[in-house]
């Protein structure tokens, strides 16, 4: 069984991240591919852009961030 990543305080552009649901301030990070229909059709899912997710360690709410 895979261990859950370390939960800790995170900041985005200098602002401390806080869960809008439970007000918790610790999150663990994961990366997710932003799949598109076209890339999936051609079986090129691996080439899609990647988003960074911060998951609330208390309630599981997921924040999604992509690089501009």
Predicted model as a PDB file, atoms N, CA, C, CB and O in Angstrom, pLDDT in the B-factor column:
MODEL        1                                                                  
ATOM      1  N   UNK A   1       0.838  -1.186   0.000  1.00 59.00           N  
ATOM      2  CA  UNK A   1       0.000   0.000   0.000  1.00 59.00           C  
ATOM      3  C   UNK A   1       0.881   1.247   0.000  1.00 59.00           C  
ATOM      4  CB  UNK A   1      -0.952  -0.001   1.218  1.00 59.00           C  
ATOM      5  O   UNK A   1       1.841   1.334   0.766  1.00 59.00           O  
ATOM      6  N   UNK A   2       0.558   2.196  -0.847  1.00 66.00           N  
ATOM      7  CA  UNK A   2       1.349   3.418  -0.984  1.00 66.00           C  
ATOM      8  C   UNK A   2       1.049   4.381   0.166  1.00 66.00           C  
ATOM      9  CB  UNK A   2       1.064   4.098  -2.342  1.00 66.00           C  
ATOM     10  O   UNK A   2      -0.108   4.583   0.535  1.00 66.00           O  
ATOM     11  N   UNK A   3       2.118   4.977   0.731  1.00 74.00           N  
ATOM     12  CA  UNK A   3       1.946   5.943   1.815  1.00 74.00           C  
ATOM     13  C   UNK A   3       1.424   7.269   1.289  1.00 74.00           C  
ATOM     14  CB  UNK A   3       3.265   6.158   2.554  1.00 74.00           C  
ATOM     15  O   UNK A   3       1.758   7.683   0.178  1.00 74.00           O  
ATOM     16  N   UNK A   4       0.593   7.937   2.103  1.00 72.00           N  
ATOM     17  CA  UNK A   4       0.106   9.266   1.762  1.00 72.00           C  
ATOM     18  C   UNK A   4       1.256  10.256   1.911  1.00 72.00           C  
ATOM     19  CB  UNK A   4      -1.104   9.672   2.659  1.00 72.00           C  
ATOM     20  O   UNK A   4       2.017  10.172   2.875  1.00 72.00           O  
ATOM     21  N   UNK A   5       1.395  11.190   0.975  1.00 81.00           N  
ATOM     22  CA  UNK A   5       2.472  12.192   1.084  1.00 81.00           C  
ATOM     23  C   UNK A   5       2.326  13.043   2.353  1.00 81.00           C  
ATOM     24  CB  UNK A   5       2.475  13.107  -0.160  1.00 81.00           C  
ATOM     25  O   UNK A   5       1.260  13.095   2.966  1.00 81.00           O  
ATOM     26  N   UNK A   6       3.406  13.693   2.723  1.00 90.00           N  
ATOM     27  CA  UNK A   6       3.415  14.533   3.917  1.00 90.00           C  
ATOM     28  C   UNK A   6       2.474  15.726   3.769  1.00 90.00           C  
ATOM     29  CB  UNK A   6       4.833  15.019   4.210  1.00 90.00           C  
ATOM     30  O   UNK A   6       2.505  16.433   2.761  1.00 90.00           O  
ATOM     31  N   UNK A   7       1.646  15.939   4.774  1.00 95.00           N  
ATOM     32  CA  UNK A   7       0.761  17.110   4.806  1.00 95.00           C  
ATOM     33  C   UNK A   7       1.485  18.241   5.517  1.00 95.00           C  
ATOM     34  CB  UNK A   7      -0.598  16.783   5.518  1.00 95.00           C  
ATOM     35  O   UNK A   7       2.068  18.042   6.583  1.00 95.00           O  
ATOM     36  N   UNK A   8       1.448  19.431   4.925  1.00 96.00           N  
ATOM     37  CA  UNK A   8       2.067  20.595   5.552  1.00 96.00           C  
ATOM     38  C   UNK A   8       1.407  21.856   5.026  1.00 96.00           C  
ATOM     39  CB  UNK A   8       3.593  20.625   5.291  1.00 96.00           C  
ATOM     40  O   UNK A   8       0.607  21.804   4.092  1.00 96.00           O  
ATOM     41  N   UNK A   9       1.747  22.998   5.632  1.00 96.00           N  
ATOM     42  CA  UNK A   9       1.207  24.266   5.162  1.00 96.00           C  
ATOM     43  C   UNK A   9       1.766  24.557   3.775  1.00 96.00           C  
ATOM     44  CB  UNK A   9       1.544  25.419   6.150  1.00 96.00           C  
ATOM     45  O   UNK A   9       2.930  24.274   3.493  1.00 96.00           O  
ATOM     46  N   UNK A  10       0.933  25.118   2.920  1.00 96.00           N  
ATOM     47  CA  UNK A  10       1.338  25.458   1.551  1.00 96.00           C  
ATOM     48  C   UNK A  10       0.994  26.923   1.292  1.00 96.00           C  
ATOM     49  CB  UNK A  10       0.638  24.524   0.501  1.00 96.00           C  
ATOM     50  O   UNK A  10       0.093  27.481   1.919  1.00 96.00           O  
ATOM     51  N   UNK A  11       1.718  27.531   0.366  1.00 93.00           N  
ATOM     52  CA  UNK A  11       1.389  28.903  -0.017  1.00 93.00           C  
ATOM     53  C   UNK A  11       1.409  29.024  -1.533  1.00 93.00           C  
ATOM     54  CB  UNK A  11       2.376  29.911   0.623  1.00 93.00           C  
ATOM     55  O   UNK A  11       2.193  28.370  -2.221  1.00 93.00           O  
ATOM     56  N   UNK A  12       0.532  29.871  -2.027  1.00 90.00           N  
ATOM     57  CA  UNK A  12       0.415  30.161  -3.454  1.00 90.00           C  
ATOM     58  C   UNK A  12       0.608  31.659  -3.631  1.00 90.00           C  
ATOM     59  CB  UNK A  12      -0.972  29.690  -4.034  1.00 90.00           C  
ATOM     60  O   UNK A  12      -0.144  32.455  -3.069  1.00 90.00           O  
ATOM     61  N   UNK A  13       1.610  32.044  -4.408  1.00 90.00           N  
ATOM     62  CA  UNK A  13       1.930  33.459  -4.635  1.00 90.00           C  
ATOM     63  C   UNK A  13       2.040  34.240  -3.322  1.00 90.00           C  
ATOM     64  CB  UNK A  13       0.866  34.099  -5.529  1.00 90.00           C  
ATOM     65  O   UNK A  13       1.588  35.381  -3.235  1.00 90.00           O  
ATOM     66  N   UNK A  14       2.635  33.626  -2.314  1.00 93.00           N  
ATOM     67  CA  UNK A  14       2.853  34.296  -1.040  1.00 93.00           C  
ATOM     68  C   UNK A  14       1.663  34.256  -0.093  1.00 93.00           C  
ATOM     69  CB  UNK A  14       3.220  35.703  -1.287  1.00 93.00           C  
ATOM     70  O   UNK A  14       1.753  34.792   1.012  1.00 93.00           O  
ATOM     71  N   UNK A  15       0.558  33.644  -0.481  1.00 94.00           N  
ATOM     72  CA  UNK A  15      -0.631  33.548   0.367  1.00 94.00           C  
ATOM     73  C   UNK A  15      -0.765  32.131   0.912  1.00 94.00           C  
ATOM     74  CB  UNK A  15      -1.904  33.950  -0.419  1.00 94.00           C  
ATOM     75  O   UNK A  15      -0.706  31.160   0.157  1.00 94.00           O  
ATOM     76  N   UNK A  16      -0.948  32.015   2.239  1.00 96.00           N  
ATOM     77  CA  UNK A  16      -1.111  30.707   2.853  1.00 96.00           C  
ATOM     78  C   UNK A  16      -2.434  30.101   2.414  1.00 96.00           C  
ATOM     79  CB  UNK A  16      -1.040  30.806   4.389  1.00 96.00           C  
ATOM     80  O   UNK A  16      -3.481  30.744   2.483  1.00 96.00           O  
ATOM     81  N   UNK A  17      -2.373  28.860   1.963  1.00 96.00           N  
ATOM     82  CA  UNK A  17      -3.567  28.159   1.501  1.00 96.00           C  
ATOM     83  C   UNK A  17      -4.399  27.701   2.694  1.00 96.00           C  
ATOM     84  CB  UNK A  17      -3.185  26.953   0.615  1.00 96.00           C  
ATOM     85  O   UNK A  17      -3.868  27.178   3.673  1.00 96.00           O  
ATOM     86  N   UNK A  18      -5.718  27.909   2.595  1.00 97.00           N  
ATOM     87  CA  UNK A  18      -6.647  27.477   3.632  1.00 97.00           C  
ATOM     88  C   UNK A  18      -7.826  26.797   2.961  1.00 97.00           C  
ATOM     89  CB  UNK A  18      -7.116  28.674   4.513  1.00 97.00           C  
ATOM     90  O   UNK A  18      -8.318  27.273   1.938  1.00 97.00           O  
ATOM     91  N   UNK A  19      -8.277  25.702   3.520  1.00 98.00           N  
ATOM     92  CA  UNK A  19      -9.405  24.966   2.955  1.00 98.00           C  
ATOM     93  C   UNK A  19     -10.692  25.791   3.106  1.00 98.00           C  
ATOM     94  CB  UNK A  19      -9.557  23.580   3.647  1.00 98.00           C  
ATOM     95  O   UNK A  19     -11.008  26.231   4.211  1.00 98.00           O  
ATOM     96  N   UNK A  20     -11.436  26.007   2.014  1.00 97.00           N  
ATOM     97  CA  UNK A  20     -12.681  26.776   2.107  1.00 97.00           C  
ATOM     98  C   UNK A  20     -13.814  25.992   2.782  1.00 97.00           C  
ATOM     99  CB  UNK A  20     -13.122  27.208   0.717  1.00 97.00           C  
ATOM    100  O   UNK A  20     -14.832  26.575   3.156  1.00 97.00           O  
ATOM    101  N   UNK A  21     -13.644  24.689   2.938  1.00 98.00           N  
ATOM    102  CA  UNK A  21     -14.685  23.856   3.526  1.00 98.00           C  
ATOM    103  C   UNK A  21     -14.536  23.765   5.042  1.00 98.00           C  
ATOM    104  CB  UNK A  21     -14.651  22.461   2.912  1.00 98.00           C  
ATOM    105  O   UNK A  21     -15.484  24.035   5.780  1.00 98.00           O  
ATOM    106  N   UNK A  22     -13.325  23.378   5.513  1.00 98.00           N  
ATOM    107  CA  UNK A  22     -13.146  23.124   6.952  1.00 98.00           C  
ATOM    108  C   UNK A  22     -12.149  24.073   7.623  1.00 98.00           C  
ATOM    109  CB  UNK A  22     -12.689  21.701   7.160  1.00 98.00           C  
ATOM    110  O   UNK A  22     -11.928  23.981   8.831  1.00 98.00           O  
ATOM    111  N   UNK A  23     -11.547  24.983   6.852  1.00 98.00           N  
ATOM    112  CA  UNK A  23     -10.580  25.976   7.362  1.00 98.00           C  
ATOM    113  C   UNK A  23      -9.246  25.377   7.805  1.00 98.00           C  
ATOM    114  CB  UNK A  23     -11.186  26.718   8.523  1.00 98.00           C  
ATOM    115  O   UNK A  23      -8.456  26.065   8.451  1.00 98.00           O  
ATOM    116  N   UNK A  24      -8.979  24.125   7.477  1.00 98.00           N  
ATOM    117  CA  UNK A  24      -7.696  23.487   7.778  1.00 98.00           C  
ATOM    118  C   UNK A  24      -6.590  24.175   6.973  1.00 98.00           C  
ATOM    119  CB  UNK A  24      -7.743  21.957   7.458  1.00 98.00           C  
ATOM    120  O   UNK A  24      -6.862  24.760   5.925  1.00 98.00           O  
ATOM    121  N   UNK A  25      -5.354  24.108   7.452  1.00 97.00           N  
ATOM    122  CA  UNK A  25      -4.252  24.744   6.717  1.00 97.00           C  
ATOM    123  C   UNK A  25      -3.111  23.783   6.388  1.00 97.00           C  
ATOM    124  CB  UNK A  25      -3.708  25.902   7.518  1.00 97.00           C  
ATOM    125  O   UNK A  25      -1.998  24.223   6.100  1.00 97.00           O  
ATOM    126  N   UNK A  26      -3.377  22.466   6.426  1.00 98.00           N  
ATOM    127  CA  UNK A  26      -2.354  21.510   6.007  1.00 98.00           C  
ATOM    128  C   UNK A  26      -2.875  20.682   4.836  1.00 98.00           C  
ATOM    129  CB  UNK A  26      -1.941  20.588   7.185  1.00 98.00           C  
ATOM    130  O   UNK A  26      -4.012  20.209   4.837  1.00 98.00           O  
ATOM    131  N   UNK A  27      -2.008  20.524   3.842  1.00 97.00           N  
ATOM    132  CA  UNK A  27      -2.375  19.863   2.588  1.00 97.00           C  
ATOM    133  C   UNK A  27      -1.250  18.947   2.138  1.00 97.00           C  
ATOM    134  CB  UNK A  27      -2.694  20.902   1.491  1.00 97.00           C  
ATOM    135  O   UNK A  27      -0.081  19.197   2.433  1.00 97.00           O  
ATOM    136  N   UNK A  28      -1.598  17.897   1.432  1.00 95.00           N  
ATOM    137  CA  UNK A  28      -0.592  17.079   0.765  1.00 95.00           C  
ATOM    138  C   UNK A  28      -0.718  17.326  -0.731  1.00 95.00           C  
ATOM    139  CB  UNK A  28      -0.760  15.554   1.110  1.00 95.00           C  
ATOM    140  O   UNK A  28      -1.789  17.688  -1.218  1.00 95.00           O  
ATOM    141  N   UNK A  29       0.375  17.129  -1.458  1.00 94.00           N  
ATOM    142  CA  UNK A  29       0.436  17.493  -2.870  1.00 94.00           C  
ATOM    143  C   UNK A  29       0.458  16.256  -3.762  1.00 94.00           C  
ATOM    144  CB  UNK A  29       1.666  18.354  -3.142  1.00 94.00           C  
ATOM    145  O   UNK A  29       1.053  15.234  -3.420  1.00 94.00           O  
ATOM    146  N   UNK A  30      -0.208  16.369  -4.919  1.00 91.00           N  
ATOM    147  CA  UNK A  30      -0.139  15.349  -5.966  1.00 91.00           C  
ATOM    148  C   UNK A  30      -0.179  16.066  -7.306  1.00 91.00           C  
ATOM    149  CB  UNK A  30      -1.312  14.303  -5.842  1.00 91.00           C  
ATOM    150  O   UNK A  30      -0.549  17.238  -7.374  1.00 91.00           O  
ATOM    151  N   UNK A  31       0.197  15.375  -8.361  1.00 82.00           N  
ATOM    152  CA  UNK A  31       0.128  15.932  -9.712  1.00 82.00           C  
ATOM    153  C   UNK A  31      -0.874  15.109 -10.517  1.00 82.00           C  
ATOM    154  CB  UNK A  31       1.539  15.937 -10.402  1.00 82.00           C  
ATOM    155  O   UNK A  31      -0.940  13.889 -10.373  1.00 82.00           O  
ATOM    156  N   UNK A  32      -1.655  15.783 -11.368  1.00 79.00           N  
ATOM    157  CA  UNK A  32      -2.703  15.147 -12.154  1.00 79.00           C  
ATOM    158  C   UNK A  32      -2.606  15.622 -13.594  1.00 79.00           C  
ATOM    159  CB  UNK A  32      -4.103  15.454 -11.569  1.00 79.00           C  
ATOM    160  O   UNK A  32      -2.402  16.810 -13.843  1.00 79.00           O  
ATOM    161  N   UNK A  33      -2.749  14.709 -14.541  1.00 68.00           N  
ATOM    162  CA  UNK A  33      -2.773  15.096 -15.954  1.00 68.00           C  
ATOM    163  C   UNK A  33      -4.121  15.702 -16.307  1.00 68.00           C  
ATOM    164  CB  UNK A  33      -2.477  13.882 -16.862  1.00 68.00           C  
ATOM    165  O   UNK A  33      -5.161  15.202 -15.878  1.00 68.00           O  
ATOM    166  N   UNK A  34      -4.110  16.772 -17.084  1.00 66.00           N  
ATOM    167  CA  UNK A  34      -5.325  17.442 -17.545  1.00 66.00           C  
ATOM    168  C   UNK A  34      -5.695  16.857 -18.904  1.00 66.00           C  
ATOM    169  CB  UNK A  34      -5.127  19.001 -17.631  1.00 66.00           C  
ATOM    170  O   UNK A  34      -5.411  17.462 -19.939  1.00 66.00           O  
ATOM    171  N   UNK A  35      -6.325  15.690 -18.907  1.00 60.00           N  
ATOM    172  CA  UNK A  35      -6.643  14.991 -20.155  1.00 60.00           C  
ATOM    173  C   UNK A  35      -7.613  15.776 -21.033  1.00 60.00           C  
ATOM    174  CB  UNK A  35      -7.229  13.627 -19.848  1.00 60.00           C  
ATOM    175  O   UNK A  35      -8.513  16.456 -20.539  1.00 60.00           O  
ATOM    176  N   UNK A  36      -7.409  15.667 -22.344  1.00 64.00           N  
ATOM    177  CA  UNK A  36      -8.302  16.268 -23.323  1.00 64.00           C  
ATOM    178  C   UNK A  36      -8.811  15.178 -24.259  1.00 64.00           C  
ATOM    179  CB  UNK A  36      -7.584  17.395 -24.120  1.00 64.00           C  
ATOM    180  O   UNK A  36      -8.155  14.152 -24.442  1.00 64.00           O  
ATOM    181  N   UNK A  37      -9.975  15.401 -24.846  1.00 63.00           N  
ATOM    182  CA  UNK A  37     -10.566  14.404 -25.745  1.00 63.00           C  
ATOM    183  C   UNK A  37      -9.648  14.085 -26.924  1.00 63.00           C  
ATOM    184  CB  UNK A  37     -11.917  14.897 -26.262  1.00 63.00           C  
ATOM    185  O   UNK A  37      -9.462  12.922 -27.282  1.00 63.00           O  
ATOM    186  N   UNK A  38      -9.082  15.122 -27.518  1.00 64.00           N  
ATOM    187  CA  UNK A  38      -8.229  14.930 -28.691  1.00 64.00           C  
ATOM    188  C   UNK A  38      -7.003  14.086 -28.405  1.00 64.00           C  
ATOM    189  CB  UNK A  38      -7.799  16.258 -29.231  1.00 64.00           C  
ATOM    190  O   UNK A  38      -6.677  13.166 -29.154  1.00 64.00           O  
ATOM    191  N   UNK A  39      -6.326  14.409 -27.309  1.00 59.00           N  
ATOM    192  CA  UNK A  39      -5.115  13.658 -26.963  1.00 59.00           C  
ATOM    193  C   UNK A  39      -5.469  12.224 -26.568  1.00 59.00           C  
ATOM    194  CB  UNK A  39      -4.351  14.357 -25.815  1.00 59.00           C  
ATOM    195  O   UNK A  39      -4.715  11.297 -26.866  1.00 59.00           O  
ATOM    196  N   UNK A  40      -6.603  12.037 -25.904  1.00 62.00           N  
ATOM    197  CA  UNK A  40      -7.033  10.693 -25.536  1.00 62.00           C  
ATOM    198  C   UNK A  40      -7.371   9.886 -26.782  1.00 62.00           C  
ATOM    199  CB  UNK A  40      -8.243  10.751 -24.591  1.00 62.00           C  
ATOM    200  O   UNK A  40      -7.033   8.705 -26.867  1.00 62.00           O  
ATOM    201  N   UNK A  41      -8.039  10.518 -27.752  1.00 59.00           N  
ATOM    202  CA  UNK A  41      -8.396   9.841 -28.998  1.00 59.00           C  
ATOM    203  C   UNK A  41      -7.153   9.285 -29.694  1.00 59.00           C  
ATOM    204  CB  UNK A  41      -9.141  10.803 -29.935  1.00 59.00           C  
ATOM    205  O   UNK A  41      -7.171   8.170 -30.216  1.00 59.00           O  
ATOM    206  N   UNK A  42      -6.081  10.067 -29.697  1.00 63.00           N  
ATOM    207  CA  UNK A  42      -4.838   9.640 -30.344  1.00 63.00           C  
ATOM    208  C   UNK A  42      -3.907   8.871 -29.393  1.00 63.00           C  
ATOM    209  CB  UNK A  42      -4.109  10.853 -30.900  1.00 63.00           C  
ATOM    210  O   UNK A  42      -2.754   8.599 -29.725  1.00 63.00           O  
ATOM    211  N   UNK A  43      -4.427   8.525 -28.204  1.00 64.00           N  
ATOM    212  CA  UNK A  43      -3.666   7.778 -27.188  1.00 64.00           C  
ATOM    213  C   UNK A  43      -2.379   8.505 -26.768  1.00 64.00           C  
ATOM    214  CB  UNK A  43      -3.317   6.386 -27.721  1.00 64.00           C  
ATOM    215  O   UNK A  43      -1.332   7.892 -26.560  1.00 64.00           O  
ATOM    216  N   UNK A  44      -2.500   9.820 -26.653  1.00 67.00           N  
ATOM    217  CA  UNK A  44      -1.361  10.653 -26.252  1.00 67.00           C  
ATOM    218  C   UNK A  44      -1.621  11.342 -24.905  1.00 67.00           C  
ATOM    219  CB  UNK A  44      -1.064  11.708 -27.336  1.00 67.00           C  
ATOM    220  O   UNK A  44      -1.161  12.461 -24.677  1.00 67.00           O  
ATOM    221  N   UNK A  45      -2.354  10.674 -24.028  1.00 61.00           N  
ATOM    222  CA  UNK A  45      -2.682  11.267 -22.724  1.00 61.00           C  
ATOM    223  C   UNK A  45      -1.446  11.746 -21.977  1.00 61.00           C  
ATOM    224  CB  UNK A  45      -3.432  10.263 -21.868  1.00 61.00           C  
ATOM    225  O   UNK A  45      -1.485  12.768 -21.292  1.00 61.00           O  
ATOM    226  N   UNK A  46      -0.350  11.008 -22.107  1.00 59.00           N  
ATOM    227  CA  UNK A  46       0.894  11.352 -21.410  1.00 59.00           C  
ATOM    228  C   UNK A  46       1.409  12.733 -21.792  1.00 59.00           C  
ATOM    229  CB  UNK A  46       1.959  10.315 -21.706  1.00 59.00           C  
ATOM    230  O   UNK A  46       2.192  13.320 -21.044  1.00 59.00           O  
ATOM    231  N   UNK A  47       0.985  13.274 -22.950  1.00 60.00           N  
ATOM    232  CA  UNK A  47       1.489  14.565 -23.418  1.00 60.00           C  
ATOM    233  C   UNK A  47       0.632  15.748 -22.951  1.00 60.00           C  
ATOM    234  CB  UNK A  47       1.566  14.562 -24.929  1.00 60.00           C  
ATOM    235  O   UNK A  47       0.948  16.896 -23.264  1.00 60.00           O  
ATOM    236  N   UNK A  48      -0.434  15.484 -22.218  1.00 58.00           N  
ATOM    237  CA  UNK A  48      -1.288  16.563 -21.715  1.00 58.00           C  
ATOM    238  C   UNK A  48      -0.562  17.378 -20.649  1.00 58.00           C  
ATOM    239  CB  UNK A  48      -2.597  15.991 -21.144  1.00 58.00           C  
ATOM    240  O   UNK A  48       0.425  16.931 -20.065  1.00 58.00           O  
ATOM    241  N   UNK A  49      -1.079  18.595 -20.408  1.00 71.00           N  
ATOM    242  CA  UNK A  49      -0.520  19.443 -19.354  1.00 71.00           C  
ATOM    243  C   UNK A  49      -0.785  18.809 -18.001  1.00 71.00           C  
ATOM    244  CB  UNK A  49      -1.117  20.870 -19.411  1.00 71.00           C  
ATOM    245  O   UNK A  49      -1.700  18.004 -17.834  1.00 71.00           O  
ATOM    246  N   UNK A  50       0.043  19.197 -17.038  1.00 80.00           N  
ATOM    247  CA  UNK A  50      -0.054  18.655 -15.696  1.00 80.00           C  
ATOM    248  C   UNK A  50      -0.526  19.738 -14.733  1.00 80.00           C  
ATOM    249  CB  UNK A  50       1.297  18.076 -15.244  1.00 80.00           C  
ATOM    250  O   UNK A  50      -0.098  20.888 -14.826  1.00 80.00           O  
ATOM    251  N   UNK A  51      -1.410  19.369 -13.806  1.00 85.00           N  
ATOM    252  CA  UNK A  51      -1.869  20.294 -12.763  1.00 85.00           C  
ATOM    253  C   UNK A  51      -1.299  19.830 -11.428  1.00 85.00           C  
ATOM    254  CB  UNK A  51      -3.439  20.366 -12.709  1.00 85.00           C  
ATOM    255  O   UNK A  51      -1.063  18.642 -11.207  1.00 85.00           O  
ATOM    256  N   UNK A  52      -1.087  20.797 -10.551  1.00 90.00           N  
ATOM    257  CA  UNK A  52      -0.636  20.492  -9.207  1.00 90.00           C  
ATOM    258  C   UNK A  52      -1.869  20.574  -8.306  1.00 90.00           C  
ATOM    259  CB  UNK A  52       0.511  21.476  -8.733  1.00 90.00           C  
ATOM    260  O   UNK A  52      -2.595  21.568  -8.337  1.00 90.00           O  
ATOM    261  N   UNK A  53      -2.106  19.536  -7.508  1.00 92.00           N  
ATOM    262  CA  UNK A  53      -3.250  19.498  -6.602  1.00 92.00           C  
ATOM    263  C   UNK A  53      -2.764  19.557  -5.166  1.00 92.00           C  
ATOM    264  CB  UNK A  53      -4.100  18.232  -6.836  1.00 92.00           C  
ATOM    265  O   UNK A  53      -1.777  18.914  -4.807  1.00 92.00           O  
ATOM    266  N   UNK A  54      -3.461  20.330  -4.350  1.00 95.00           N  
ATOM    267  CA  UNK A  54      -3.233  20.326  -2.913  1.00 95.00           C  
ATOM    268  C   UNK A  54      -4.503  19.795  -2.278  1.00 95.00           C  
ATOM    269  CB  UNK A  54      -2.862  21.760  -2.366  1.00 95.00           C  
ATOM    270  O   UNK A  54      -5.575  20.378  -2.434  1.00 95.00           O  
ATOM    271  N   UNK A  55      -4.380  18.679  -1.557  1.00 96.00           N  
ATOM    272  CA  UNK A  55      -5.519  17.989  -0.969  1.00 96.00           C  
ATOM    273  C   UNK A  55      -5.546  18.249   0.530  1.00 96.00           C  
ATOM    274  CB  UNK A  55      -5.457  16.470  -1.262  1.00 96.00           C  
ATOM    275  O   UNK A  55      -4.569  17.992   1.233  1.00 96.00           O  
ATOM    276  N   UNK A  56      -6.675  18.762   1.014  1.00 97.00           N  
ATOM    277  CA  UNK A  56      -6.832  19.049   2.442  1.00 97.00           C  
ATOM    278  C   UNK A  56      -6.654  17.767   3.245  1.00 97.00           C  
ATOM    279  CB  UNK A  56      -8.218  19.683   2.731  1.00 97.00           C  
ATOM    280  O   UNK A  56      -7.292  16.753   2.963  1.00 97.00           O  
ATOM    281  N   UNK A  57      -5.785  17.822   4.242  1.00 96.00           N  
ATOM    282  CA  UNK A  57      -5.494  16.649   5.062  1.00 96.00           C  
ATOM    283  C   UNK A  57      -6.636  16.330   6.031  1.00 96.00           C  
ATOM    284  CB  UNK A  57      -4.202  16.864   5.838  1.00 96.00           C  
ATOM    285  O   UNK A  57      -6.673  15.246   6.614  1.00 96.00           O  
ATOM    286  N   UNK A  58      -7.563  17.270   6.201  1.00 96.00           N  
ATOM    287  CA  UNK A  58      -8.665  17.058   7.127  1.00 96.00           C  
ATOM    288  C   UNK A  58      -9.921  16.526   6.427  1.00 96.00           C  
ATOM    289  CB  UNK A  58      -8.985  18.354   7.844  1.00 96.00           C  
ATOM    290  O   UNK A  58     -10.470  15.503   6.837  1.00 96.00           O  
ATOM    291  N   UNK A  59     -10.382  17.223   5.358  1.00 97.00           N  
ATOM    292  CA  UNK A  59     -11.650  16.834   4.723  1.00 97.00           C  
ATOM    293  C   UNK A  59     -11.503  16.292   3.305  1.00 97.00           C  
ATOM    294  CB  UNK A  59     -12.571  18.008   4.696  1.00 97.00           C  
ATOM    295  O   UNK A  59     -12.457  15.731   2.766  1.00 97.00           O  
ATOM    296  N   UNK A  60     -10.323  16.447   2.682  1.00 96.00           N  
ATOM    297  CA  UNK A  60     -10.094  15.902   1.344  1.00 96.00           C  
ATOM    298  C   UNK A  60     -10.431  16.834   0.201  1.00 96.00           C  
ATOM    299  CB  UNK A  60     -10.872  14.674   1.184  1.00 96.00           C  
ATOM    300  O   UNK A  60     -10.340  16.426  -0.957  1.00 96.00           O  
ATOM    301  N   UNK A  61     -10.817  18.076   0.476  1.00 97.00           N  
ATOM    302  CA  UNK A  61     -11.106  19.035  -0.588  1.00 97.00           C  
ATOM    303  C   UNK A  61      -9.844  19.231  -1.446  1.00 97.00           C  
ATOM    304  CB  UNK A  61     -11.595  20.402   0.010  1.00 97.00           C  
ATOM    305  O   UNK A  61      -8.739  19.329  -0.912  1.00 97.00           O  
ATOM    306  N   UNK A  62     -10.012  19.286  -2.771  1.00 96.00           N  
ATOM    307  CA  UNK A  62      -8.871  19.366  -3.679  1.00 96.00           C  
ATOM    308  C   UNK A  62      -8.808  20.730  -4.360  1.00 96.00           C  
ATOM    309  CB  UNK A  62      -8.948  18.254  -4.733  1.00 96.00           C  
ATOM    310  O   UNK A  62      -9.769  21.163  -4.996  1.00 96.00           O  
ATOM    311  N   UNK A  63      -7.665  21.403  -4.220  1.00 96.00           N  
ATOM    312  CA  UNK A  63      -7.387  22.650  -4.944  1.00 96.00           C  
ATOM    313  C   UNK A  63      -6.576  22.284  -6.182  1.00 96.00           C  
ATOM    314  CB  UNK A  63      -6.612  23.698  -4.038  1.00 96.00           C  
ATOM    315  O   UNK A  63      -5.632  21.500  -6.082  1.00 96.00           O  
ATOM    316  N   UNK A  64      -6.923  22.833  -7.350  1.00 92.00           N  
ATOM    317  CA  UNK A  64      -6.208  22.568  -8.605  1.00 92.00           C  
ATOM    318  C   UNK A  64      -5.491  23.839  -9.048  1.00 92.00           C  
ATOM    319  CB  UNK A  64      -7.187  22.070  -9.718  1.00 92.00           C  
ATOM    320  O   UNK A  64      -6.075  24.922  -9.063  1.00 92.00           O  
ATOM    321  N   UNK A  65      -4.206  23.691  -9.413  1.00 91.00           N  
ATOM    322  CA  UNK A  65      -3.420  24.815  -9.934  1.00 91.00           C  
ATOM    323  C   UNK A  65      -2.671  24.367 -11.173  1.00 91.00           C  
ATOM    324  CB  UNK A  65      -2.431  25.354  -8.864  1.00 91.00           C  
ATOM    325  O   UNK A  65      -2.046  23.307 -11.185  1.00 91.00           O  
ATOM    326  N   UNK A  66      -2.738  25.187 -12.222  1.00 84.00           N  
ATOM    327  CA  UNK A  66      -1.950  24.920 -13.418  1.00 84.00           C  
ATOM    328  C   UNK A  66      -1.028  26.100 -13.669  1.00 84.00           C  
ATOM    329  CB  UNK A  66      -2.861  24.658 -14.647  1.00 84.00           C  
ATOM    330  O   UNK A  66      -1.349  27.234 -13.315  1.00 84.00           O  
ATOM    331  N   UNK A  67       0.099  25.835 -14.270  1.00 74.00           N  
ATOM    332  CA  UNK A  67       1.048  26.901 -14.588  1.00 74.00           C  
ATOM    333  C   UNK A  67       0.553  27.653 -15.816  1.00 74.00           C  
ATOM    334  CB  UNK A  67       2.479  26.328 -14.828  1.00 74.00           C  
ATOM    335  O   UNK A  67       0.177  27.036 -16.814  1.00 74.00           O  
ATOM    336  N   UNK A  68       0.551  28.981 -15.749  1.00 57.00           N  
ATOM    337  CA  UNK A  68       0.093  29.779 -16.907  1.00 57.00           C  
ATOM    338  C   UNK A  68       1.032  29.626 -18.106  1.00 57.00           C  
ATOM    339  CB  UNK A  68      -0.013  31.268 -16.520  1.00 57.00           C  
ATOM    340  O   UNK A  68       0.797  30.225 -19.155  1.00 57.00           O  
TER     341      UNK A  68                                                      
ENDMDL                                                                          
END                                                                             
